[in-house]
Amino acid sequence: MLQVEFYFSDVNLPTDVFMLKQVQRTPEGWVPLKVLAGFNRMKTLTRDLRLVRAALETSTELELSPDQQRVRRKAPLPEVDRIDVLERSVIADNLPEKPSIDAMNELFGRCGEVVMVRICHRGSGPKSTAQTVKRADLVTSNQTHAIVEFKTVEEAARAVHELTDANNWRSGLRGLCHGAGAAIAQPNSQLREQDDNGGSLLETAQQRALHA
């Protein structure tokens, strides 16, 4: 139940592109349980929808439809400033072959409070609503990358500043952010140039993520 509540939570839902589309498919905000059951994390927990329904019946945050085939939030969806989310987020690419959310949380958590980590695989399209901001052209990548949302702009900037090593740009993790207080607060064209020529995270940090 906790995993399903997380999908609909204030922390996840307002910035989760896929879940937001599912919720907005109906005026009432219903999402089919079969959709949720198809998520990888849910598959590791249970494939039995009867167990999911039984758990959701005791939830104080979610409710089942009368036919018990769909679920929705009880509270209205909060409004979120996508630009604010963008400015508090870091894009990291050149990730390990099989990156994990836990490894990224550990790595970036050294620089501040991590609100959310989303792993975006090649060709998967935007996963965070921050990626849908028109000026967020850097928050995309042709390879597997992570979108790491921090609590504050300053923490995002600190992550980029402290974990970046321009001497290891070819193979090390790379971090960029749009925050006003970022160490790379430059026009997008300059940001893109810096991304192409440098901006990698520390190799030692990458090794920790590889073995996390």
C-alpha positions as CSV (number, residue, x, y, z in Angstrom):
1,M,0.0,0.0,0.0
2,L,2.8,2.4,0.8
3,Q,4.2,2.1,-2.7
4,V,0.8,2.9,-4.3
5,E,0.4,5.9,-1.9
6,F,3.8,7.1,-2.9
7,Y,2.8,7.1,-6.6
8,F,-0.2,9.4,-5.7
9,S,1.7,11.5,-3.1
10,D,2.3,15.2,-3.1
11,V,6.0,14.5,-3.5
12,N,5.7,12.3,-6.6
13,L,2.4,12.9,-8.5
14,P,2.7,16.6,-9.4
15,T,6.0,16.1,-11.1
16,D,5.6,12.5,-12.5
17,V,4.7,12.9,-16.2
18,F,3.3,9.4,-16.7
19,M,1.2,9.3,-13.5
20,L,-0.1,12.8,-14.1
21,K,-1.3,11.8,-17.5
22,Q,-3.0,8.7,-16.0
23,V,-4.8,10.8,-13.4
24,Q,-5.9,13.4,-15.9
25,R,-7.5,10.8,-18.2
26,T,-10.7,11.0,-16.2
27,P,-12.3,14.0,-14.5
28,E,-12.5,12.1,-11.3
29,G,-8.8,11.1,-11.3
30,W,-9.2,7.4,-11.4
31,V,-6.2,5.2,-12.3
32,P,-6.6,1.5,-13.2
33,L,-4.9,-0.9,-10.7
34,K,-3.6,-2.8,-13.7
35,V,-1.5,0.2,-14.7
36,L,0.1,0.5,-11.3
37,A,0.6,-3.3,-11.1
38,G,2.7,-3.0,-14.3
39,F,5.3,-0.8,-12.6
40,N,8.6,-2.6,-12.0
41,R,8.7,-1.7,-8.3
42,M,5.2,-3.1,-7.8
43,K,6.1,-6.3,-9.6
44,T,8.9,-6.9,-7.0
45,L,6.4,-6.4,-4.2
46,T,3.4,-8.4,-5.4
47,R,1.6,-9.5,-8.6
48,D,-1.6,-10.3,-6.8
49,L,-4.2,-7.5,-7.2
50,R,-6.3,-9.0,-4.5
51,L,-3.6,-8.1,-1.9
52,V,-3.3,-4.6,-3.3
53,R,-7.1,-4.0,-3.1
54,A,-7.1,-5.4,0.5
55,A,-4.3,-3.0,1.5
56,L,-5.9,0.0,-0.2
57,E,-9.2,-0.5,1.7
58,T,-7.4,0.7,4.8
59,S,-5.7,3.7,3.2
60,T,-6.4,7.2,4.6
61,E,-5.0,8.8,1.4
62,L,-6.5,6.8,-1.4
63,E,-9.9,5.2,-2.3
64,L,-11.0,2.4,-4.5
65,S,-13.7,2.7,-7.1
66,P,-17.0,0.9,-6.5
67,D,-15.9,-1.9,-8.8
68,Q,-12.5,-2.0,-7.1
69,Q,-10.7,-1.8,-10.4
70,R,-9.4,1.7,-10.0
71,V,-7.9,4.0,-7.4
72,R,-7.5,7.7,-6.8
73,R,-6.4,10.4,-4.3
74,K,-8.8,11.6,-1.7
75,A,-7.2,15.1,-1.5
76,P,-7.1,17.5,-4.4
77,L,-3.9,17.6,-6.4
78,P,-1.6,20.4,-5.2
79,E,-0.3,23.0,-7.7
80,V,3.4,22.8,-8.4
81,D,5.6,25.5,-10.1
82,R,7.4,23.6,-12.8
83,I,10.1,26.3,-13.1
84,D,10.8,26.0,-9.4
85,V,11.2,22.3,-9.7
86,L,13.5,22.7,-12.7
87,E,15.7,25.2,-10.8
88,R,16.0,22.8,-7.9
89,S,16.9,19.8,-10.1
90,V,20.2,18.4,-11.4
91,I,20.5,16.3,-14.5
92,A,23.2,13.7,-14.3
93,D,24.3,11.5,-17.2
94,N,27.2,9.1,-17.9
95,L,25.6,6.9,-15.3
96,P,26.7,3.4,-14.4
97,E,25.4,0.6,-16.7
98,K,22.5,-0.3,-14.3
99,P,21.9,2.8,-12.2
100,S,19.6,2.6,-9.2
101,I,17.6,5.2,-7.4
102,D,19.1,4.2,-4.1
103,A,22.7,4.8,-5.5
104,M,21.7,8.2,-6.8
105,N,20.1,9.1,-3.5
106,E,23.2,8.2,-1.6
107,L,25.5,10.0,-4.0
108,F,23.6,13.3,-4.3
109,G,22.3,13.2,-0.7
110,R,25.8,14.2,0.5
111,C,25.1,17.7,-0.9
112,G,21.6,18.3,0.5
113,E,18.1,16.9,0.9
114,V,17.0,14.9,-2.1
115,V,13.3,15.1,-2.8
116,M,13.1,12.8,-5.8
117,V,15.3,10.8,-8.2
118,R,14.0,9.7,-11.5
119,I,16.1,7.4,-13.8
120,C,15.4,8.2,-17.4
121,H,16.4,5.4,-19.8
122,R,17.4,6.0,-23.5
123,G,14.3,6.9,-25.5
124,S,11.9,6.9,-22.6
125,G,11.0,10.5,-23.0
126,P,10.4,13.1,-20.1
127,K,9.7,11.6,-16.7
128,S,9.6,14.8,-14.7
129,T,7.3,17.8,-15.4
130,A,10.4,19.9,-15.0
131,Q,11.5,18.5,-18.4
132,T,8.4,20.0,-20.0
133,V,9.5,23.6,-19.3
134,K,10.3,25.2,-22.6
135,R,13.6,26.6,-21.5
136,A,14.6,23.2,-20.1
137,D,16.4,22.0,-23.2
138,L,19.3,20.7,-21.1
139,V,17.0,18.6,-19.0
140,T,17.0,16.0,-21.8
141,S,19.6,13.4,-22.9
142,N,20.0,10.8,-25.6
143,Q,21.4,8.4,-23.0
144,T,20.3,7.0,-19.7
145,H,20.3,9.9,-17.2
146,A,18.9,10.9,-13.8
147,I,16.9,13.9,-12.8
148,V,17.7,14.6,-9.1
149,E,15.3,17.1,-7.4
150,F,16.6,18.8,-4.3
151,K,14.8,20.7,-1.6
152,T,16.4,24.0,-2.5
153,V,18.1,25.7,-5.4
154,E,21.3,26.2,-3.3
155,E,21.5,22.4,-2.7
156,A,21.2,21.7,-6.4
157,A,24.0,24.2,-7.1
158,R,26.1,22.7,-4.4
159,A,25.8,19.3,-5.9
160,V,27.0,20.5,-9.3
161,H,29.8,22.6,-7.7
162,E,31.1,20.0,-5.4
163,L,30.8,16.9,-7.5
164,T,32.0,18.3,-10.8
165,D,35.4,17.5,-12.1
166,A,36.2,18.9,-15.6
167,N,39.2,16.7,-15.9
168,N,37.1,13.6,-16.1
169,W,34.3,14.7,-18.4
170,R,34.6,11.8,-20.9
171,S,33.8,8.9,-18.5
172,G,32.7,10.4,-15.2
173,L,29.1,11.3,-14.2
174,R,28.1,14.8,-15.3
175,G,25.9,17.2,-13.5
176,L,24.1,20.4,-14.7
177,C,21.4,22.5,-13.3
178,H,19.4,25.6,-14.1
179,G,19.1,27.1,-10.6
180,A,19.7,30.9,-10.2
181,G,22.3,30.2,-7.6
182,A,24.0,27.5,-9.6
183,A,27.8,27.5,-10.1
184,I,27.0,27.3,-13.9
185,A,24.5,30.2,-14.0
186,Q,25.1,31.2,-17.6
187,P,22.9,31.4,-20.8
188,N,21.7,28.1,-22.2
189,S,24.2,28.3,-25.1
190,Q,27.1,28.6,-22.6
191,L,25.6,25.9,-20.5
192,R,25.5,23.6,-23.5
193,E,29.1,24.4,-24.4
194,Q,30.2,23.6,-20.8
195,D,28.3,20.4,-20.9
196,D,30.0,19.3,-24.1
197,N,33.5,20.2,-22.9
198,G,33.3,19.4,-19.1
199,G,31.1,19.1,-16.1
200,S,31.7,15.5,-14.9
201,L,31.1,14.3,-11.4
202,L,33.9,12.9,-9.4
203,E,35.2,9.5,-10.6
204,T,35.3,8.3,-7.0
205,A,31.7,9.1,-6.6
206,Q,30.9,7.2,-9.8
207,Q,32.7,4.1,-8.4
208,R,30.6,4.3,-5.2
209,A,27.4,4.4,-7.3
210,L,28.7,1.5,-9.4
211,H,29.1,-0.7,-6.3
212,A,26.1,0.6,-4.3
